[in-house]
Amino acid sequence: MSDASLQIPEHLFIAIDHVGVAVPDLDEAMAFYRDVYGMKVLHEETNEEQGVREAMVGVGDSGSCIQLLAPLDETSTIAKFLDRNGPGMQQLAYRVTDVEKVAAILNERGVRTLYDAPKRGTSDSRVNFLHPKDAGGVLVELVEPASDGGH
């Protein structure tokens, strides 16, 4: 498949969707972001498939979010991240209009994705991840929001 056949959009990424932060305890982290930073929790859920309990915390009125990610158990990718690195930035997420199309373009450009097909993300978004070794050492998430568009 060539670039021309993919109908490259003007922008692969349309916005920074969120920054993911690994935390050992979601309730403590939400309290910190609320009480110290004055941010508001916009959404909270458990994603069994990803092995996390998570919350989206709004940054002012910008539409940008911090995603707090706590492991459900010691087998979670986030638990392994915390064991290796401790709490902190785990991923950078870009919003896209078509996760499959963007992944295909990036695959053609030599960037591997972690999944063969998108998975369910926060608020029924569709997500895939770029391999950190192909993305400057950063775990990059591609996020196609659900059709209702919100966090």
N, C-alpha and C positions, 0 to 999 in steps of 0.2 A: 504494500500500500504506500503510495507516495503522498507527500505533503499536499499536493494539489487536490488529491482525491478526498482529503479530509475537510476541505473548506475551512481554512484557518480563520478563527474569529479575530477581530481587531485586537482584543485583549484576551489572553489565556486566562488570566486572573482578573476578577473585577473588583476585588477588595480584600483587605485582610479581614478574615472572618473572626478569628479569635487566636489567642495565644493560650496553649494548654500548659497548665502548671500541675505537676504531680505533688500530691499532699498525702500524708499518712492518715489524716483524720478530716473528713469533709466538714463535719459540724464545726470543728475548731477553725478550719480555714475560712468557712463562710462567716463566722463571727469576726475573725480578724479583718477580712475585706470589708465587712459592714461597719464594724465599730472603729477601726483605725483609719481606713481609707474612705469611709462614707459611701461605699458602693452598694448597689441594690442587687439582690439575687433575683434574676429574671426567670430562671427555670431550673428545676432540679429533677433528676431521674436516675434510675438504675438501668444500666445496659448490661444485661447478663452475657450477651454474646461477646462484648468487649471486656467483660470482667471488671467493670467499674461502677462506682456511684459517682455521679458528677453534678456539677452546678455551673450554670452560666451566670456570670456576674457582670453587670453593665458598667461601662466606663463613661460616666457623665451622660450626655445626650448624643454622643458620637455615633451610636449604633455598634461600636466595637465592644468586644467582650473578652473577659478572662474566663477560661474554662478550667475549673478546679476538678481534678481527677484523683479519686481515692480508690485503692484496690478493694475488690470484694473478698479476695483471699490471696494466699501466697503464690498461687499459680498465675495470677493476673500479670499482664505485661507491665502494668504500672507498679505492681509489687516488685518485680524484677528491676525496673528502672530505679525505684527508691532504694533497693538494696545496693545497686551499683553506684548511684550518684547522690542519693539523698533527695530531699525535696527541692523542687525548682522547675525551671522551664523544661518541658518535655517535647513540645512540638509547636510549629507555626502553621496555622491553617489559612489557606486562601480560598475565597469564595469563587466558584465557577458556575457557568450556566449549564454545562453539560459535562459531567464527570468522565463519562466514557470517551467523549471526543478529546478532551484535554489530555487524558491518560494516554490515548493512542498517539497523539502528536508528540507528547513527551517521550513515549516509548521509542518512536521513530528517531528521536533526537538523542537516544542512548540513555535515557533515564528509566530505571526500573521502577515498577509499582510493586507494592507488597502483596496485593490481591489481584487475582485474575479478573474479578468482577467487583463492582462496588458493594459495600456492606452498609447496613443501617447505622447511621450516626445519631447524634443528638436531635431530638424533635423530629424524628423520621427523615432526617436529611440522608443523602446518599454520599458515601465517603470512600476514598482510597488514599493510600499513603505513598509517598515517593521514598525510595531507599536512601537513607542518609549518606551512604558512600557516593551516590550519584548527585546529591543535592547540597554539596558544600559542607557536609557534616551535620546538617540539620534534618530532623524528621519533619517532612512537609506533608500536611494533610490537604487534600482537595475536598472541598465541601460544596455539594449541590443542595441548596436548601429545599425542603419539602415545598410543594406547590403553594402552601399557605404562607411560606416565606419567613417564619419567625423562629427565634431561639426558644 
